[in-house]
Amino acid sequence: MLQVSRVTIRFDDTPALDGASLTVADQSIHALMGPSGSGKSTMLRAIAGLEDPDAGEIAWDGRSVLGVPVHKRGFGLMFQDYALFPHRNVAGNVAFGLRMQREDSATIRRRVNEVLELVGLPGYGDRSVGTLSGGERQRVALARTLAPHPRLVLLDEPLGALDRSLREHLLVEMRSIFNQVDATVLYVTHDREEAFTIADRVAIIRDGRIVADDTPEDLWRRPPDGWTARFIGLENLCTASRLTELGVQPPRGTATTGVIPPEAITLSPTGSHTATVTGSHFRGGAYRVELGLGEGSTLVTWSPTGLEPDAVARFDIDTARISWFED
Ligand code: ADP
């Protein structure tokens, strides 16, 4: 188990990490998600041993790893640019970590073939890396990271350079590979879909602090605050007074904002609320519908069929699915 406790790292007196804490459980995939500049890479570099904390503790199974050099932490690293060695063939790249561990050549050969099989590149050992596609290079980089059996796999935007359809495909495949080898993984990304697709839990980092850490489903259902709700892509943030106008009573006196997940809004000819359709756009599979409530405020929901602009739509709200917070 990885435990990062209250870690602070400053660059020129400005904290990149500001008392950040994070626990990654064994055999789990944990995403670390935040906007650009929020401290994600700094966190990963500190865990890897490439950056020394000014304060705080980083431990594996209760033992501090601070002061332990990068190659002795037993962590595997994979970055966006893969950094494959261009003059070595695929096998030579995958064998790199095993050679550093001074494994014998028969063990190295066996393990290289095993991981190439695992990442879907059996028989690729003799290929030159220059002849590979982007997706294949990414798999080689993954094989190289996994070959020495790292106790923790650290990935920094590993799919950032690939196009969308390939990214989606590889994400699902990576998740299955990690599960097959019972890997413990910390996956850094700024992309919500990537984090939600691959991770068992998602930690959200903002200005060097972890502000939320939950399963993707619970983050979506119960975001802790408005910033997190917006960052993960929830749209229907409404003031308590707007919701009161819609007949929804805030549950306690201090809640100022409620967020209605789009799936809690059902369009229905007998719905108890009315709105004007201000937008209806096909997004593949369903239409994203905007419902104008007046004074510029809108709610967003999804519909299997398109709606006419300016039509009056009726809808119901499943009020039990609204999450509330002070914002
Ligand atoms: P992210 O990975 O979320 O984009 P980073 O961890 O790279 O964020 O950076 C967090 C903050 O720390 C940023 O403001 C960045 O400019 C600053 N920073 C990161 N590394 C250095 C460095 N080596 N020297 C000075 N400032 C840095």
Boltz pocket constraint, residues with backbone or C-beta under 6 A from the ligand:
constraints:
  - pocket:
      binder: B
      contacts: [[A, 11], [A, 12], [A, 15], [A, 16], [A, 34], [A, 35], [A, 36], [A, 37], [A, 38], [A, 39], [A, 40], [A, 41], [A, 42], [A, 43]]
      max_distance: 6.0
